[in-house]
Amino acid sequence: MNLNFVIVIIFILAMCMFIYLIYRRKKNSYLMAGKKWDRIVDELRRRK
């Protein structure tokens, strides 16, 4: 009984960490894409 409870808790924590890591990766990729678009917009403004 106690062992099952511990296994369930560890499983839930592992899932939360996995979801958090996916969230961080998506957020990082969105920030990088935003910086790329900022550079493109700056370049277009300079050419104008």
mmCIF entry with sequence, helices, sheets and N, C-alpha, C, O atoms, coordinates in Angstrom:
data_MODEL
# 
_entry.id   MODEL 
# 
_entity.id                         1 
_entity.type                       polymer 
_entity.pdbx_number_of_molecules   1 
# 
_entity_poly.entity_id                      1 
_entity_poly.type                           'polypeptide(L)' 
_entity_poly.nstd_linkage                   no 
_entity_poly.nstd_monomer                   no 
_entity_poly.pdbx_seq_one_letter_code       MNLNFVIVIIFILAMCMFIYLIYRRKKNSYLMAGKKWDRIVDELRRRK 
_entity_poly.pdbx_seq_one_letter_code_can   MNLNFVIVIIFILAMCMFIYLIYRRKKNSYLMAGKKWDRIVDELRRRK 
_entity_poly.pdbx_strand_id                 A 
# 
loop_
_entity_poly_seq.entity_id 
_entity_poly_seq.num 
_entity_poly_seq.mon_id 
_entity_poly_seq.hetero 
1 1  MET n 
1 2  ASN n 
1 3  LEU n 
1 4  ASN n 
1 5  PHE n 
1 6  VAL n 
1 7  ILE n 
1 8  VAL n 
1 9  ILE n 
1 10 ILE n 
1 11 PHE n 
1 12 ILE n 
1 13 LEU n 
1 14 ALA n 
1 15 MET n 
1 16 CYS n 
1 17 MET n 
1 18 PHE n 
1 19 ILE n 
1 20 TYR n 
1 21 LEU n 
1 22 ILE n 
1 23 TYR n 
1 24 ARG n 
1 25 ARG n 
1 26 LYS n 
1 27 LYS n 
1 28 ASN n 
1 29 SER n 
1 30 TYR n 
1 31 LEU n 
1 32 MET n 
1 33 ALA n 
1 34 GLY n 
1 35 LYS n 
1 36 LYS n 
1 37 TRP n 
1 38 ASP n 
1 39 ARG n 
1 40 ILE n 
1 41 VAL n 
1 42 ASP n 
1 43 GLU n 
1 44 LEU n 
1 45 ARG n 
1 46 ARG n 
1 47 ARG n 
1 48 LYS n 
# 
_struct_asym.id          A 
_struct_asym.entity_id   1 
# 
_struct_conf.conf_type_id            HELX_P 
_struct_conf.id                      HELX_P1 
_struct_conf.pdbx_PDB_helix_id       AA1 
_struct_conf.beg_label_comp_id       ASN 
_struct_conf.beg_label_asym_id       A 
_struct_conf.beg_label_seq_id        2 
_struct_conf.pdbx_beg_PDB_ins_code   ? 
_struct_conf.end_label_comp_id       ARG 
_struct_conf.end_label_asym_id       A 
_struct_conf.end_label_seq_id        47 
_struct_conf.pdbx_end_PDB_ins_code   ? 
_struct_conf.beg_auth_comp_id        ASN 
_struct_conf.beg_auth_asym_id        A 
_struct_conf.beg_auth_seq_id         2 
_struct_conf.end_auth_comp_id        ARG 
_struct_conf.end_auth_asym_id        A 
_struct_conf.end_auth_seq_id         47 
_struct_conf.pdbx_PDB_helix_class    1 
_struct_conf.details                 ? 
_struct_conf.pdbx_PDB_helix_length   46 
# 
_struct_conf_type.id          HELX_P 
_struct_conf_type.criteria    ? 
_struct_conf_type.reference   ? 
# 
loop_
_atom_site.group_PDB 
_atom_site.id 
_atom_site.type_symbol 
_atom_site.label_atom_id 
_atom_site.label_alt_id 
_atom_site.label_comp_id 
_atom_site.label_asym_id 
_atom_site.label_entity_id 
_atom_site.label_seq_id 
_atom_site.pdbx_PDB_ins_code 
_atom_site.Cartn_x 
_atom_site.Cartn_y 
_atom_site.Cartn_z 
_atom_site.occupancy 
_atom_site.B_iso_or_equiv 
_atom_site.pdbx_formal_charge 
_atom_site.auth_seq_id 
_atom_site.auth_comp_id 
_atom_site.auth_asym_id 
_atom_site.auth_atom_id 
_atom_site.pdbx_PDB_model_num 
ATOM 1   N N  . MET A 1 1  ? 0.839  -1.196 0.000   1.00 0.00 ? 1  MET A N  1 
ATOM 2   C CA . MET A 1 1  ? 0.000  0.000  0.000   1.00 0.00 ? 1  MET A CA 1 
ATOM 3   C C  . MET A 1 1  ? 0.880  1.256  0.000   1.00 0.00 ? 1  MET A C  1 
ATOM 4   O O  . MET A 1 1  ? 0.695  2.153  -0.822  1.00 0.00 ? 1  MET A O  1 
ATOM 5   N N  . ASN A 1 2  ? 1.828  1.307  0.921   1.00 0.00 ? 2  ASN A N  1 
ATOM 6   C CA . ASN A 1 2  ? 2.691  2.468  1.030   1.00 0.00 ? 2  ASN A CA 1 
ATOM 7   C C  . ASN A 1 2  ? 3.594  2.593  -0.202  1.00 0.00 ? 2  ASN A C  1 
ATOM 8   O O  . ASN A 1 2  ? 3.850  3.699  -0.677  1.00 0.00 ? 2  ASN A O  1 
ATOM 9   N N  . LEU A 1 3  ? 4.071  1.466  -0.712  1.00 0.00 ? 3  LEU A N  1 
ATOM 10  C CA . LEU A 1 3  ? 4.929  1.477  -1.898  1.00 0.00 ? 3  LEU A CA 1 
ATOM 11  C C  . LEU A 1 3  ? 4.161  1.979  -3.122  1.00 0.00 ? 3  LEU A C  1 
ATOM 12  O O  . LEU A 1 3  ? 4.704  2.736  -3.926  1.00 0.00 ? 3  LEU A O  1 
ATOM 13  N N  . ASN A 1 4  ? 2.914  1.565  -3.267  1.00 0.00 ? 4  ASN A N  1 
ATOM 14  C CA . ASN A 1 4  ? 2.092  2.035  -4.387  1.00 0.00 ? 4  ASN A CA 1 
ATOM 15  C C  . ASN A 1 4  ? 1.896  3.544  -4.328  1.00 0.00 ? 4  ASN A C  1 
ATOM 16  O O  . ASN A 1 4  ? 1.942  4.221  -5.355  1.00 0.00 ? 4  ASN A O  1 
ATOM 17  N N  . PHE A 1 5  ? 1.680  4.065  -3.141  1.00 0.00 ? 5  PHE A N  1 
ATOM 18  C CA . PHE A 1 5  ? 1.496  5.503  -2.954  1.00 0.00 ? 5  PHE A CA 1 
ATOM 19  C C  . PHE A 1 5  ? 2.752  6.265  -3.379  1.00 0.00 ? 5  PHE A C  1 
ATOM 20  O O  . PHE A 1 5  ? 2.660  7.291  -4.054  1.00 0.00 ? 5  PHE A O  1 
ATOM 21  N N  . VAL A 1 6  ? 3.910  5.769  -2.988  1.00 0.00 ? 6  VAL A N  1 
ATOM 22  C CA . VAL A 1 6  ? 5.173  6.411  -3.340  1.00 0.00 ? 6  VAL A CA 1 
ATOM 23  C C  . VAL A 1 6  ? 5.391  6.366  -4.853  1.00 0.00 ? 6  VAL A C  1 
ATOM 24  O O  . VAL A 1 6  ? 5.832  7.352  -5.442  1.00 0.00 ? 6  VAL A O  1 
ATOM 25  N N  . ILE A 1 7  ? 5.090  5.251  -5.473  1.00 0.00 ? 7  ILE A N  1 
ATOM 26  C CA . ILE A 1 7  ? 5.251  5.125  -6.927  1.00 0.00 ? 7  ILE A CA 1 
ATOM 27  C C  . ILE A 1 7  ? 4.332  6.093  -7.655  1.00 0.00 ? 7  ILE A C  1 
ATOM 28  O O  . ILE A 1 7  ? 4.739  6.705  -8.643  1.00 0.00 ? 7  ILE A O  1 
ATOM 29  N N  . VAL A 1 8  ? 3.102  6.241  -7.186  1.00 0.00 ? 8  VAL A N  1 
ATOM 30  C CA . VAL A 1 8  ? 2.161  7.175  -7.816  1.00 0.00 ? 8  VAL A CA 1 
ATOM 31  C C  . VAL A 1 8  ? 2.660  8.607  -7.660  1.00 0.00 ? 8  VAL A C  1 
ATOM 32  O O  . VAL A 1 8  ? 2.584  9.388  -8.609  1.00 0.00 ? 8  VAL A O  1 
ATOM 33  N N  . ILE A 1 9  ? 3.164  8.964  -6.493  1.00 0.00 ? 9  ILE A N  1 
ATOM 34  C CA . ILE A 1 9  ? 3.687  10.315 -6.264  1.00 0.00 ? 9  ILE A CA 1 
ATOM 35  C C  . ILE A 1 9  ? 4.879  10.587 -7.187  1.00 0.00 ? 9  ILE A C  1 
ATOM 36  O O  . ILE A 1 9  ? 4.966  11.658 -7.787  1.00 0.00 ? 9  ILE A O  1 
ATOM 37  N N  . ILE A 1 10 ? 5.786  9.630  -7.301  1.00 0.00 ? 10 ILE A N  1 
ATOM 38  C CA . ILE A 1 10 ? 6.951  9.800  -8.175  1.00 0.00 ? 10 ILE A CA 1 
ATOM 39  C C  . ILE A 1 10 ? 6.508  9.936  -9.630  1.00 0.00 ? 10 ILE A C  1 
ATOM 40  O O  . ILE A 1 10 ? 7.058  10.753 -10.369 1.00 0.00 ? 10 ILE A O  1 
ATOM 41  N N  . PHE A 1 11 ? 5.528  9.151  -10.044 1.00 0.00 ? 11 PHE A N  1 
ATOM 42  C CA . PHE A 1 11 ? 5.016  9.231  -11.406 1.00 0.00 ? 11 PHE A CA 1 
ATOM 43  C C  . PHE A 1 11 ? 4.401  10.602 -11.682 1.00 0.00 ? 11 PHE A C  1 
ATOM 44  O O  . PHE A 1 11 ? 4.636  11.186 -12.740 1.00 0.00 ? 11 PHE A O  1 
ATOM 45  N N  . ILE A 1 12 ? 3.623  11.112 -10.744 1.00 0.00 ? 12 ILE A N  1 
ATOM 46  C CA . ILE A 1 12 ? 2.991  12.422 -10.916 1.00 0.00 ? 12 ILE A CA 1 
ATOM 47  C C  . ILE A 1 12 ? 4.058  13.514 -10.993 1.00 0.00 ? 12 ILE A C  1 
ATOM 48  O O  . ILE A 1 12 ? 3.960  14.409 -11.833 1.00 0.00 ? 12 ILE A O  1 
ATOM 49  N N  . LEU A 1 13 ? 5.065  13.455 -10.138 1.00 0.00 ? 13 LEU A N  1 
ATOM 50  C CA . LEU A 1 13 ? 6.141  14.449 -10.173 1.00 0.00 ? 13 LEU A CA 1 
ATOM 51  C C  . LEU A 1 13 ? 6.922  14.383 -11.486 1.00 0.00 ? 13 LEU A C  1 
ATOM 52  O O  . LEU A 1 13 ? 7.301  15.417 -12.035 1.00 0.00 ? 13 LEU A O  1 
ATOM 53  N N  . ALA A 1 14 ? 7.159  13.184 -11.984 1.00 0.00 ? 14 ALA A N  1 
ATOM 54  C CA . ALA A 1 14 ? 7.873  13.034 -13.254 1.00 0.00 ? 14 ALA A CA 1 
ATOM 55  C C  . ALA A 1 14 ? 7.056  13.631 -14.397 1.00 0.00 ? 14 ALA A C  1 
ATOM 56  O O  . ALA A 1 14 ? 7.616  14.292 -15.272 1.00 0.00 ? 14 ALA A O  1 
ATOM 57  N N  . MET A 1 15 ? 5.764  13.413 -14.404 1.00 0.00 ? 15 MET A N  1 
ATOM 58  C CA . MET A 1 15 ? 4.911  13.978 -15.445 1.00 0.00 ? 15 MET A CA 1 
ATOM 59  C C  . MET A 1 15 ? 4.904  15.506 -15.379 1.00 0.00 ? 15 MET A C  1 
ATOM 60  O O  . MET A 1 15 ? 4.956  16.176 -16.411 1.00 0.00 ? 15 MET A O  1 
ATOM 61  N N  . CYS A 1 16 ? 4.840  16.051 -14.165 1.00 0.00 ? 16 CYS A N  1 
ATOM 62  C CA . CYS A 1 16 ? 4.862  17.508 -14.014 1.00 0.00 ? 16 CYS A CA 1 
ATOM 63  C C  . CYS A 1 16 ? 6.178  18.085 -14.529 1.00 0.00 ? 16 CYS A C  1 
ATOM 64  O O  . CYS A 1 16 ? 6.180  19.116 -15.201 1.00 0.00 ? 16 CYS A O  1 
ATOM 65  N N  . MET A 1 17 ? 7.291  17.432 -14.222 1.00 0.00 ? 17 MET A N  1 
ATOM 66  C CA . MET A 1 17 ? 8.584  17.907 -14.701 1.00 0.00 ? 17 MET A CA 1 
ATOM 67  C C  . MET A 1 17 ? 8.657  17.829 -16.222 1.00 0.00 ? 17 MET A C  1 
ATOM 68  O O  . MET A 1 17 ? 9.190  18.736 -16.862 1.00 0.00 ? 17 MET A O  1 
ATOM 69  N N  . PHE A 1 18 ? 8.128  16.759 -16.807 1.00 0.00 ? 18 PHE A N  1 
ATOM 70  C CA . PHE A 1 18 ? 8.134  16.587 -18.248 1.00 0.00 ? 18 PHE A CA 1 
ATOM 71  C C  . PHE A 1 18 ? 7.324  17.693 -18.920 1.00 0.00 ? 18 PHE A C  1 
ATOM 72  O O  . PHE A 1 18 ? 7.774  18.279 -19.905 1.00 0.00 ? 18 PHE A O  1 
ATOM 73  N N  . ILE A 1 19 ? 6.147  17.979 -18.399 1.00 0.00 ? 19 ILE A N  1 
ATOM 74  C CA . ILE A 1 19 ? 5.290  19.027 -18.952 1.00 0.00 ? 19 ILE A CA 1 
ATOM 75  C C  . ILE A 1 19 ? 5.973  20.391 -18.811 1.00 0.00 ? 19 ILE A C  1 
ATOM 76  O O  . ILE A 1 19 ? 5.910  21.217 -19.722 1.00 0.00 ? 19 ILE A O  1 
ATOM 77  N N  . TYR A 1 20 ? 6.623  20.623 -17.670 1.00 0.00 ? 20 TYR A N  1 
ATOM 78  C CA . TYR A 1 20 ? 7.320  21.888 -17.451 1.00 0.00 ? 20 TYR A CA 1 
ATOM 79  C C  . TYR A 1 20 ? 8.473  22.060 -18.432 1.00 0.00 ? 20 TYR A C  1 
ATOM 80  O O  . TYR A 1 20 ? 8.687  23.157 -18.947 1.00 0.00 ? 20 TYR A O  1 
ATOM 81  N N  . LEU A 1 21 ? 9.218  20.986 -18.696 1.00 0.00 ? 21 LEU A N  1 
ATOM 82  C CA . LEU A 1 21 ? 10.332 21.073 -19.643 1.00 0.00 ? 21 LEU A CA 1 
ATOM 83  C C  . LEU A 1 21 ? 9.835  21.350 -21.060 1.00 0.00 ? 21 LEU A C  1 
ATOM 84  O O  . LEU A 1 21 ? 10.471 22.104 -21.797 1.00 0.00 ? 21 LEU A O  1 
ATOM 85  N N  . ILE A 1 22 ? 8.724  20.760 -21.445 1.00 0.00 ? 22 ILE A N  1 
ATOM 86  C CA . ILE A 1 22 ? 8.140  21.032 -22.759 1.00 0.00 ? 22 ILE A CA 1 
ATOM 87  C C  . ILE A 1 22 ? 7.708  22.492 -22.838 1.00 0.00 ? 22 ILE A C  1 
ATOM 88  O O  . ILE A 1 22 ? 7.918  23.149 -23.857 1.00 0.00 ? 22 ILE A O  1 
ATOM 89  N N  . TYR A 1 23 ? 7.105  23.000 -21.768 1.00 0.00 ? 23 TYR A N  1 
ATOM 90  C CA . TYR A 1 23 ? 6.683  24.395 -21.727 1.00 0.00 ? 23 TYR A CA 1 
ATOM 91  C C  . TYR A 1 23 ? 7.881  25.323 -21.874 1.00 0.00 ? 23 TYR A C  1 
ATOM 92  O O  . TYR A 1 23 ? 7.813  26.308 -22.610 1.00 0.00 ? 23 TYR A O  1 
ATOM 93  N N  . ARG A 1 24 ? 8.977  25.021 -21.185 1.00 0.00 ? 24 ARG A N  1 
ATOM 94  C CA . ARG A 1 24 ? 10.179 25.861 -21.271 1.00 0.00 ? 24 ARG A CA 1 
ATOM 95  C C  . ARG A 1 24 ? 10.756 25.851 -22.680 1.00 0.00 ? 24 ARG A C  1 
ATOM 96  O O  . ARG A 1 24 ? 11.189 26.886 -23.186 1.00 0.00 ? 24 ARG A O  1 
ATOM 97  N N  . ARG A 1 25 ? 10.761 24.682 -23.313 1.00 0.00 ? 25 ARG A N  1 
ATOM 98  C CA . ARG A 1 25 ? 11.304 24.588 -24.669 1.00 0.00 ? 25 ARG A CA 1 
ATOM 99  C C  . ARG A 1 25 ? 10.460 25.404 -25.645 1.00 0.00 ? 25 ARG A C  1 
ATOM 100 O O  . ARG A 1 25 ? 11.006 26.106 -26.496 1.00 0.00 ? 25 ARG A O  1 
ATOM 101 N N  . LYS A 1 26 ? 9.127  25.318 -25.530 1.00 0.00 ? 26 LYS A N  1 
ATOM 102 C CA . LYS A 1 26 ? 8.256  26.090 -26.411 1.00 0.00 ? 26 LYS A CA 1 
ATOM 103 C C  . LYS A 1 26 ? 8.439  27.583 -26.175 1.00 0.00 ? 26 LYS A C  1 
ATOM 104 O O  . LYS A 1 26 ? 8.511  28.359 -27.128 1.00 0.00 ? 26 LYS A O  1 
ATOM 105 N N  . LYS A 1 27 ? 8.513  27.984 -24.919 1.00 0.00 ? 27 LYS A N  1 
ATOM 106 C CA . LYS A 1 27 ? 8.685  29.398 -24.593 1.00 0.00 ? 27 LYS A CA 1 
ATOM 107 C C  . LYS A 1 27 ? 10.004 29.920 -25.155 1.00 0.00 ? 27 LYS A C  1 
ATOM 108 O O  . LYS A 1 27 ? 10.065 31.021 -25.701 1.00 0.00 ? 27 LYS A O  1 
ATOM 109 N N  . ASN A 1 28 ? 11.051 29.122 -25.016 1.00 0.00 ? 28 ASN A N  1 
ATOM 110 C CA . ASN A 1 28 ? 12.354 29.524 -25.534 1.00 0.00 ? 28 ASN A CA 1 
ATOM 111 C C  . ASN A 1 28 ? 12.320 29.659 -27.053 1.00 0.00 ? 28 ASN A C  1 
ATOM 112 O O  . ASN A 1 28 ? 12.890 30.601 -27.602 1.00 0.00 ? 28 ASN A O  1 
ATOM 113 N N  . SER A 1 29 ? 11.667 28.738 -27.729 1.00 0.00 ? 29 SER A N  1 
ATOM 114 C CA . SER A 1 29 ? 11.608 28.815 -29.189 1.00 0.00 ? 29 SER A CA 1 
ATOM 115 C C  . SER A 1 29 ? 10.788 30.016 -29.640 1.00 0.00 ? 29 SER A C  1 
ATOM 116 O O  . SER A 1 29 ? 11.122 30.648 -30.642 1.00 0.00 ? 29 SER A O  1 
ATOM 117 N N  . TYR A 1 30 ? 9.712  30.343 -28.913 1.00 0.00 ? 30 TYR A N  1 
ATOM 118 C CA . TYR A 1 30 ? 8.925  31.529 -29.256 1.00 0.00 ? 30 TYR A CA 1 
ATOM 119 C C  . TYR A 1 30 ? 9.740  32.799 -29.056 1.00 0.00 ? 30 TYR A C  1 
ATOM 120 O O  . TYR A 1 30 ? 9.655  33.721 -29.866 1.00 0.00 ? 30 TYR A O  1 
ATOM 121 N N  . LEU A 1 31 ? 10.532 32.858 -27.983 1.00 0.00 ? 31 LEU A N  1 
ATOM 122 C CA . LEU A 1 31 ? 11.371 34.036 -27.746 1.00 0.00 ? 31 LEU A CA 1 
ATOM 123 C C  . LEU A 1 31 ? 12.428 34.184 -28.835 1.00 0.00 ? 31 LEU A C  1 
ATOM 124 O O  . LEU A 1 31 ? 12.695 35.294 -29.295 1.00 0.00 ? 31 LEU A O  1 
ATOM 125 N N  . MET A 1 32 ? 13.027 33.074 -29.246 1.00 0.00 ? 32 MET A N  1 
ATOM 126 C CA . MET A 1 32 ? 14.034 33.134 -30.305 1.00 0.00 ? 32 MET A CA 1 
ATOM 127 C C  . MET A 1 32 ? 13.407 33.581 -31.626 1.00 0.00 ? 32 MET A C  1 
ATOM 128 O O  . MET A 1 32 ? 14.004 34.357 -32.373 1.00 0.00 ? 32 MET A O  1 
ATOM 129 N N  . ALA A 1 33 ? 12.201 33.086 -31.908 1.00 0.00 ? 33 ALA A N  1 
ATOM 130 C CA . ALA A 1 33 ? 11.520 33.497 -33.144 1.00 0.00 ? 33 ALA A CA 1 
ATOM 131 C C  . ALA A 1 33 ? 11.181 34.983 -33.091 1.00 0.00 ? 33 ALA A C  1 
ATOM 132 O O  . ALA A 1 33 ? 11.280 35.684 -34.098 1.00 0.00 ? 33 ALA A O  1 
ATOM 133 N N  . GLY A 1 34 ? 10.785 35.455 -31.923 1.00 0.00 ? 34 GLY A N  1 
ATOM 134 C CA . GLY A 1 34 ? 10.489 36.883 -31.776 1.00 0.00 ? 34 GLY A CA 1 
ATOM 135 C C  . GLY A 1 34 ? 11.715 37.743 -32.012 1.00 0.00 ? 34 GLY A C  1 
ATOM 136 O O  . GLY A 1 34 ? 11.624 38.790 -32.653 1.00 0.00 ? 34 GLY A O  1 
ATOM 137 N N  . LYS A 1 35 ? 12.871 37.310 -31.496 1.00 0.00 ? 35 LYS A N  1 
ATOM 138 C CA . LYS A 1 35 ? 14.108 38.061 -31.719 1.00 0.00 ? 35 LYS A CA 1 
ATOM 139 C C  . LYS A 1 35 ? 14.474 38.068 -33.200 1.00 0.00 ? 35 LYS A C  1 
ATOM 140 O O  . LYS A 1 35 ? 14.958 39.073 -33.722 1.00 0.00 ? 35 LYS A O  1 
ATOM 141 N N  . LYS A 1 36 ? 14.240 36.937 -33.876 1.00 0.00 ? 36 LYS A N  1 
ATOM 142 C CA . LYS A 1 36 ? 14.534 36.859 -35.303 1.00 0.00 ? 36 LYS A CA 1 
ATOM 143 C C  . LYS A 1 36 ? 13.655 37.840 -36.077 1.00 0.00 ? 36 LYS A C  1 
ATOM 144 O O  . LYS A 1 36 ? 14.136 38.542 -36.966 1.00 0.00 ? 36 LYS A O  1 
ATOM 145 N N  . TRP A 1 37 ? 12.368 37.887 -35.738 1.00 0.00 ? 37 TRP A N  1 
ATOM 146 C CA . TRP A 1 37 ? 11.470 38.811 -36.423 1.00 0.00 ? 37 TRP A CA 1 
ATOM 147 C C  . TRP A 1 37 ? 11.836 40.253 -36.122 1.00 0.00 ? 37 TRP A C  1 
ATOM 148 O O  . TRP A 1 37 ? 11.704 41.114 -36.991 1.00 0.00 ? 37 TRP A O  1 
ATOM 149 N N  . ASP A 1 38 ? 12.297 40.536 -34.903 1.00 0.00 ? 38 ASP A N  1 
ATOM 150 C CA . ASP A 1 38 ? 12.739 41.898 -34.581 1.00 0.00 ? 38 ASP A CA 1 
ATOM 151 C C  . ASP A 1 38 ? 13.898 42.316 -35.474 1.00 0.00 ? 38 ASP A C  1 
ATOM 152 O O  . ASP A 1 38 ? 13.941 43.450 -35.951 1.00 0.00 ? 38 ASP A O  1 
ATOM 153 N N  . ARG A 1 39 ? 14.844 41.396 -35.701 1.00 0.00 ? 39 ARG A N  1 
ATOM 154 C CA . ARG A 1 39 ? 15.967 41.713 -36.589 1.00 0.00 ? 39 ARG A CA 1 
ATOM 155 C C  . ARG A 1 39 ? 15.495 41.958 -38.016 1.00 0.00 ? 39 ARG A C  1 
ATOM 156 O O  . ARG A 1 39 ? 15.993 42.859 -38.691 1.00 0.00 ? 39 ARG A O  1 
ATOM 157 N N  . ILE A 1 40 ? 14.532 41.156 -38.480 1.00 0.00 ? 40 ILE A N  1 
ATOM 158 C CA . ILE A 1 40 ? 14.005 41.326 -39.834 1.00 0.00 ? 40 ILE A CA 1 
ATOM 159 C C  . ILE A 1 40 ? 13.306 42.674 -39.963 1.00 0.00 ? 40 ILE A C  1 
ATOM 160 O O  . ILE A 1 40 ? 13.489 43.381 -40.954 1.00 0.00 ? 40 ILE A O  1 
ATOM 161 N N  . VAL A 1 41 ? 12.504 43.028 -38.958 1.00 0.00 ? 41 VAL A N  1 
ATOM 162 C CA . VAL A 1 41 ? 11.790 44.309 -38.999 1.00 0.00 ? 41 VAL A CA 1 
ATOM 163 C C  . VAL A 1 41 ? 12.780 45.465 -38.969 1.00 0.00 ? 41 VAL A C  1 
ATOM 164 O O  . VAL A 1 41 ? 12.600 46.439 -39.700 1.00 0.00 ? 41 VAL A O  1 
ATOM 165 N N  . ASP A 1 42 ? 13.816 45.384 -38.145 1.00 0.00 ? 42 ASP A N  1 
ATOM 166 C CA . ASP A 1 42 ? 14.817 46.442 -38.112 1.00 0.00 ? 42 ASP A CA 1 
ATOM 167 C C  . ASP A 1 42 ? 15.508 46.603 -39.465 1.00 0.00 ? 42 ASP A C  1 
ATOM 168 O O  . ASP A 1 42 ? 15.744 47.721 -39.924 1.00 0.00 ? 42 ASP A O  1 
ATOM 169 N N  . GLU A 1 43 ? 15.828 45.476 -40.094 1.00 0.00 ? 43 GLU A N  1 
ATOM 170 C CA . GLU A 1 43 ? 16.483 45.535 -41.394 1.00 0.00 ? 43 GLU A CA 1 
ATOM 171 C C  . GLU A 1 43 ? 15.554 46.189 -42.426 1.00 0.00 ? 43 GLU A C  1 
ATOM 172 O O  . GLU A 1 43 ? 16.008 46.999 -43.235 1.00 0.00 ? 43 GLU A O  1 
ATOM 173 N N  . LEU A 1 44 ? 14.283 45.853 -42.407 1.00 0.00 ? 44 LEU A N  1 
ATOM 174 C CA . LEU A 1 44 ? 13.333 46.456 -43.357 1.00 0.00 ? 44 LEU A CA 1 
ATOM 175 C C  . LEU A 1 44 ? 13.163 47.945 -43.090 1.00 0.00 ? 44 LEU A C  1 
ATOM 176 O O  . LEU A 1 44 ? 12.995 48.729 -44.023 1.00 0.00 ? 44 LEU A O  1 
ATOM 177 N N  . ARG A 1 45 ? 13.207 48.338 -41.818 1.00 0.00 ? 45 ARG A N  1 
ATOM 178 C CA . ARG A 1 45 ? 13.100 49.778 -41.503 1.00 0.00 ? 45 ARG A CA 1 
ATOM 179 C C  . ARG A 1 45 ? 14.316 50.545 -42.028 1.00 0.00 ? 45 ARG A C  1 
ATOM 180 O O  . ARG A 1 45 ? 14.196 51.667 -42.519 1.00 0.00 ? 45 ARG A O  1 
ATOM 181 N N  . ARG A 1 46 ? 15.492 49.912 -41.913 1.00 0.00 ? 46 ARG A N  1 
ATOM 182 C CA . ARG A 1 46 ? 16.705 50.575 -42.407 1.00 0.00 ? 46 ARG A CA 1 
ATOM 183 C C  . ARG A 1 46 ? 16.668 50.743 -43.916 1.00 0.00 ? 46 ARG A C  1 
ATOM 184 O O  . ARG A 1 46 ? 17.143 51.748 -44.445 1.00 0.00 ? 46 ARG A O  1 
ATOM 185 N N  . ARG A 1 47 ? 16.107 49.765 -44.606 1.00 0.00 ? 47 ARG A N  1 
ATOM 186 C CA . ARG A 1 47 ? 16.051 49.821 -46.072 1.00 0.00 ? 47 ARG A CA 1 
ATOM 187 C C  . ARG A 1 47 ? 15.028 50.840 -46.560 1.00 0.00 ? 47 ARG A C  1 
ATOM 188 O O  . ARG A 1 47 ? 15.113 51.305 -47.697 1.00 0.00 ? 47 ARG A O  1 
ATOM 189 N N  . LYS A 1 48 ? 14.070 51.190 -45.719 1.00 0.00 ? 48 LYS A N  1 
ATOM 190 C CA . LYS A 1 48 ? 12.979 52.076 -46.114 1.00 0.00 ? 48 LYS A CA 1 
ATOM 191 C C  . LYS A 1 48 ? 13.421 53.459 -46.407 1.00 0.00 ? 48 LYS A C  1 
ATOM 192 O O  . LYS A 1 48 ? 12.601 54.309 -46.752 1.00 0.00 ? 48 LYS A O  1 
# 
